[in-house]
Amino acid sequence: MDIDLMLTQAKAEGLSISLTPEQKLRIVGDKSIYQKWIGQLKNERDSIVRFLKIEPTPLKTQFIIDLMNCGVSQVQAQAIEKKIKAKNESREDRTLCFECKHLKGYWSAWRCQNQDKAGIGRDGSLGELAYLLQRCDGFKKNE
Ligand code: SF4
């Protein structure tokens, strides 16, 4: 499972997941939720620590505000921003549609306005593709 997705889900269920000053994983929460997640979190411990070391996302950057204006919750917008930061930190060359000027629409109804170059169907509907890292011929960085 994607690390940010895993952390977002675990946090949404009530776990607090953070780093100690010694850069160790600190997991706090209700016992039943803790037991549900602890195995998976331990298995991915190194990746989670790396992910959490990335500079924390400010509560509301302009990017987050723009996504929230499209119906994305603040938590989801922060997760998307963090995913982009993590990708850039790891020098990943794929991109998300959320970085592209051709993305239009709103939460759960994202559309591509460069569908011919991107190889998307005529109506430009992106569905889950909007959330996946990809190499797209139509991509143009949002300034
Ligand atoms: S051009 Fe490509 S990256 Fe840009 S919105 Fe369309 S599918 Fe996404």
Residues whose N, C-alpha, C, O or C-beta is under 5 A from the ligand:
A	BS01	SF4	L96 C97 C100 H102 L103 C112 Q113 N114 A118 C136 G138 F139 K140
